[in-house]
Amino acid sequence: MIGDLLKKPYIPYGRQSISEADINAVVEVLRSDWLTQGPAIERFEQAVSRYCGVKYAVAVSSGTAALHIACMVAGLSQDDVLLTSPNTFVASANCAFYCGARPDFVDIDPVYYNIDADKLAVKLSAMAEQGRLPKIVLPVHFAGQSCQMEKIHALSREYNFTVIEDACHALGATYKGFRVGSCRFSDMTVFSFHPVKIITTGEGGIILTNNEEYYERLLRLRTHGITRDERFMEGTSEGPWYYQQTELGFNYRMTDLQAALGLSQLDQMDAFITRRRQLAKQYNEALQNLPLILPQEHSDAKSAFHLYVIRLKSDKVKKTRAEGFRMLKEKGIGVNVHYIPVHTQPYYRKLGFSQGDFKEAERYYSEALTLPLYPAMTDENQDYVVSSLREVLK
Ligand SMILES: *Cc1c(COP(=O)(O)O)cnc(C)c1O
């Protein structure tokens, strides 16, 4: 019995891949003169911006910090509205509160589970009538697949809002042939480097933009609102020691240890994405005859497959999602659910949102199950997940 338990593998839904080169890169920083905000930060920023095809990058301490200061430079303030998807991690909406603003949501489309650009158009037209247009629209590229950015970008011209892409799932994805992060159809793009994401720095995040003013201000907000650049000072510099705090910022710095890890991880990007996409394809093939809805890829978008989410066809499966979840966990399979619709969280309910507000996201949530997917997952791991799922669905 106990022997069986010990032998049982545990396959998490996601995990980092750390190479010897990654470890050596971090150790090298430990032996250097800089632990934080040294030369690795700029090298990492340049490498990410080159990879994504964008002009500027500002590395910070988390994806959440990145969302916060991106909202600040977009001018989000008291009583403004930020629109995002309910099918996301709470951080995508919480960043509005950090600026004294209010988040609101637009329901998802039923096929790709991203913010529905047509519903967004309807909402914007209603908001325009009330004279209450959003300052920011923050599309989230769910599971690694880009939203319909061309439509959202066109709406931003019509209704004059800033577009910030929450691409925490989507490093390595493309949209209409452009890398996500190029900001071809947005003002800023944010990535997270949390260990379950596409590459990791332990904790970490980055903001990408082609806007020089945004870039300069993001640099200051990352470090207390302090500048050493005379161009941004009131009056003149008093000497080489001199700095000024010109507004209220934060300590959102990434360390050099983290940046060195990120740089080394970037070297493996192509291998990571190739393996993620290969595993997704193998899942698609192995699961096609089961009573499941499998992930669909839009012809304009190539997903990074941060997540592989299936939906149980509730009319054809005898077990509930909760039963399926529990049975797979018992088999050592780290299934998960992405996401509990943000508007149904107690914090959001207290502010007036309720169950029923965004029905597509709620329906999706009731059937969704995230299967394990990460670059180091072996074909044997995957076969075990597939055969276990078959048993559960019997
Ligand atoms: C992970 C994640 C975040 C937050 O990133 P952190 O680095 O954990 O702060 C925000 N939005 C989405 C969609 C995420 O998946």
The ligand as a Tripos MOL2 file, in Angstrom:
@<TRIPOS>MOLECULE
LIG
   15    15     1     0     0
SMALL
NO_CHARGES

@<TRIPOS>ATOM
      1 C1          0.4110   35.5990  -13.0550 C.3       1 LIG1
      2 C2         -0.5290   36.6010  -13.5490 C.ar      1 LIG1
      3 C3         -0.5320   37.9240  -13.0660 C.ar      1 LIG1
      4 C4          0.3020   38.3830  -11.9210 C.3       1 LIG1
      5 O1          1.6540   38.1860  -12.0750 O.3       1 LIG1
      6 P1          2.5910   38.0880  -10.7680 P.3       1 LIG1
      7 O2          3.9650   38.0610  -11.3380 O.co2     1 LIG1
      8 O3          2.2140   36.8110  -10.0680 O.co2     1 LIG1
      9 O4          2.3420   39.2810   -9.9350 O.co2     1 LIG1
     10 C5         -1.3990   38.8210  -13.6640 C.ar      1 LIG1
     11 N1         -2.2330   38.4620  -14.6430 N.ar      1 LIG1
     12 C6         -2.2770   37.1900  -15.1040 C.ar      1 LIG1
     13 C7         -3.2220   36.8500  -16.2060 C.3       1 LIG1
     14 C8         -1.4430   36.2130  -14.5590 C.ar      1 LIG1
     15 O5         -1.5230   34.9580  -14.9990 O.3       1 LIG1
@<TRIPOS>BOND
     1     1     2 1
     2     2     3 ar
     3     2    14 ar
     4     3     4 1
     5     3    10 ar
     6     4     5 1
     7     5     6 1
     8     6     7 2
     9     6     8 1
    10     6     9 1
    11    10    11 ar
    12    11    12 ar
    13    12    13 1
    14    12    14 ar
    15    14    15 1
@<TRIPOS>SUBSTRUCTURE
     1 LIG1         1 GROUP 0 **** ****
